[in-house]
Amino acid sequence: MRACIECLPCLARNAIDLARKSAQGDPDLEQRIAAGGMRILAEVAETGYPLPPPCYARKLIDHALLVSDGAVPDPWAPEKKISTELALKLMTKLDEIPGWDPDSFESRLRLSVAGNILDFAIYADLDMADAMETIREAFTKPLDTATVAKLKEKMDAAENIFWIFDNCGEAVFDRLLIEPYRKKMTLAVRGKPAFNDITAAELEESGYGPDFARAVVSNDDGVPGVVPETCGQTFAEAFAASDLVIAKGQANFETLSDRKDHPIAFLFLAKCPVVVREVNATPRSIQILLRNM
């Protein structure tokens, strides 16, 4: 999915947020990072947007790390911790949600997708009440039961499932959907800090011990998504060897939606207006998109 002019305001907010986080209160450094980010976006606007939006986000991240000399290696570390702690607290309240059934595939699927709300790159002021309300809403939203049944059928039949994580916090909810399939699951994380996306460093605190799944691989990249051309060999080989790829979150959809060579299930909340239009959806709707299957 290519970026477009409507992506620029969101990317500009990312650039400013990066400047604030990376400068550590140094106003001159903050100004240099922000100015450089705006120049990058001006160049993006002149190119005709040939790449997916997360690729441009990576340019902003790399610029901030370069100008700040890596003073803050992971600008989102505090937010990752907050979102993981929030998700763990929410997990203790699931019994308060009408419709929650831990033995139901559809119920665990709804929870996993609802966890996509834990995205501080979009919802910077998210709190416990908002997150809980979103999860409650997820159990009232319409779902295509045939699509849910087909996904379960594919996951049951697959011998090698490749699960691509998205945000910290969200990964806590994913665990309940992954659990029955964990011994045939390879878990994929970001190779470098990319917004509040999960890396190997946050897996254990999210409930994924060293023996939880068949394997864990990193994409060896800092794009907040998956760009095959810039991923490492181990990631690429594990992706290709799988029977089924499950990609969580909008950024994974943005970077992988054009692939025609592999069965991919995209699970996300439609939060961004550009993505909402791309999939012809309503805002904050649950998306379960099965491609090439």
N, C-alpha and C positions, 0 to 999 in steps of 0.2 A: 504494500500500500504506500503510494507516494505521498509526501507531504504536500501542503498547499498553503496559500496565503493566510488562511485562517489559523494555521499552526503557529504563526509568528508571535501573536500575543502570549500564548502559553510558553513558548520558548523564551520570550523576553522576560517573563516572570521567573523562569528557571535561572536565567542569567543573573538577574538581580539577587535572587535567593542565594545563588552560588557565591556571588561577590560578598554578601553579608556573612555567610558562614565561613568562607575561606580567609577573610581579612582579619578576623579576630579583633574587631574594634579599631583597626587602623584605617582611618578615613581615606588616606591617599591610596593605599593598596586596594581598598574597596572600589574607589573610583576607577583605578586602572583596570581592574578585573571587569567591572561593569562596562566600561568603555570598549574594551576589547571584545566582550561578548556582543555588544551592539554592532560592532564592525563585522563580526562573523555573521550575524543575522542579516546585515545589509548585503553581504556577499551571497548569502543563501537566497535572498529575494531576487538576485540577478541571475541565478542559475536555472530558474524554472523548476526547482524542487524535484530533482530526479531521484532522491533517496527517501526512505521512510523517515518519519519524524525522529525516532530515537537516534538515528545516525547524527543528526544535527545536535541533539542533546549531548552526545558524546564529545563533539567538537567543543562545546561550551565547558564541559567538565575538564577536558584536557587543558584548555586554555587557563581555567582557574587554577589548576594544579601547577601549571608551568609558571604563571605569574607569581603565585604565592610560594613558589619553590617547595611545594608539598608540605607546607607548614601544618595543614590539616589533612592528613591522608584520606580520611573518610569524613566528609562534611556532614553526613547524615547519621553518624553513629548514635547520637542522642535520640533521634527520631526512631531509629530502628529499635532501640531498647524500649522506648515508650510504646510503640505499636505492638511489640511482642508481649510486653507486660499487659497491655490492654486486652489483647486476644486471649491470653491465659486467664484473665479475670472473667472475660465473657464466656469462656468455656465452662466455668462453674455455674453459669446462669442459664444454660441451654434448656433445662427442665422447665423454665418459666415461659418458654416459647410454645404457643399452641401449634401443634403439627409436628414438633420435633420428635423423631423416632430414630434412635441410634442404630436400629436394626434395618432401617430402610435405606436402600441405595439412593432413591430420589431425595430423601431428607438430607443425607450426607452430602449429596451433590449440591443441593440448594445452599447448604451452609458453606461449602467450599467457595462457591461463586459469590455469595454474600460477603465473604471475607475480603473480596477484592476492593471493598470500601476502605480498607486500611491502607490508604494511599496518600501519604502526606505531600506528595508532589502535586496533588490536585486538591485535596481537602486538608489544608494546613491547620485548620482549627477543629479538627475532629476530636470529639470527646466520647466518654463512655455512653452517655445517653443517646447521642447521635448514632453511634455504631450499633447499639442494641436495637434502636428503632429500625435501622436498615436491615438487620438480621431478621427482625420480626416481619418486615415487609417482604423479605425474600420468600417467606413461607406462605404468602398470599398471592404472589405474582403468578401469572399463567405460565405454564410450561407445556411444550409439545411432548406428550407422553410417549409418542412413537419414537421421537429423537432420544429421549431418556432411555427407553428400552433398548434402542439400537446401540447406544454408548455402553450400556451395561453388558450387552451381548458381546461387543467388541473387546471390552476389558476382560470379561470372563474367558474368552477364547484366546486372547493374545498370550504368547509365551514370553514376550520381552516388551515391556512397556517403558517408554522414555518420557518421564514427567519433567517438564520445564517449569521451575518455580517463577514466581513474580515477586511480590512484596514480602518483607518481614511482617509478622503479624498474620497476614493472610496465610502464610505457610503453616501456622498453628492449626487453622481450620482444615487445611488440605490434608492434614495427617489422618483425620477420621475417614476420609474417602480413600486414601492411599492404603491404610492399614490392611485390609483384606488381600491386597495385591502386592504387598511390599516385597515378597520374596522373588517376584518376577519384575521388579521395578528398578530402573536406574534413575536416580535423581540428578537433575541438572541445575546448577547454580551459576550466577554471574562470577566472572573471574576477577573483577575489580569492583570497587564501590561505584554504584550507579544509582543515584537517588536512594530510595530506601529499599531497593531490591536486595534479596537475600544472597549472601555469599556463603562459602563453606564455614566461615567464622561464626555465623549465627545459627547454624543448623542444630547443634546440640541443645541450645537453650530453647529452641522451638519444639523440642521433643523428638528429634531424630538422632538417636545414638549411633555409634559407629557400626553396629550390626543391624540397623533397622531395615535397610534395603539391600538389594543385590550389589549396588555400587553407587558412588557419588562422583560426578564429573563436573568440571568447570568448563565454561566456554572460553576461558583464557582471554576474555575480552571485557571491555568496560561499557559497551553499548547496552543501554537498558532495554534489551530485546535480544534477538538472535539473528545475526547476519552471517550466513554460512561462509562467506568469503573471508571473514575475519576471525572465525572461531578456530580453536586449536584442533589438532588432528584427533586427539582422544575423544573430544566431544563429537566431531564429525563422524567418526567411525561408530560410536555408540548410537548416534541418531540414525545412521543408515542401517544399522543392524537390527533396529527395533521393528516390531510388528505394528506398533501404534505409538504415536506421539500425542501427548496431552500437554497443551500449552496454556498456561494460566495468564490472565491479564491482558489488557489492551496492547501494551507494547510488544508482547510476543505475537499478538495478532497482526499488528502493524508491520512487523518485520518478516512474518512467515506466511501471510495470507495469500501471497501470489505463488507459493510452491505448489507444483502439480505432480510431484514425483513421490509423495509419501502420504499415508493416511494420518491426518492430524485432526484432533478434536480441540477446538478453541473454547475455553471457558472463561467468561468475564462479565462484569457489569458494564453496560454501555454508558460511559460517563462523559466522554469527550464529544462535543457537537459534530466534529468531523467523522469520528467513528460511528456515531449514531446515524449519520447520513449514509455512510458507506454500507452499513448493514441494514439500512431501512428499518430502524428500531425506534422505540421511545426511550427517552433519557432514563437511566438507572434500571433498565430492563435486564433480565437475566438472558445471557446469550450462550447457547450451546450449539456451536456450529461444527458440523462434521464435514470435513473436506476429503476428497479423494477416497471415499469409501462407500 
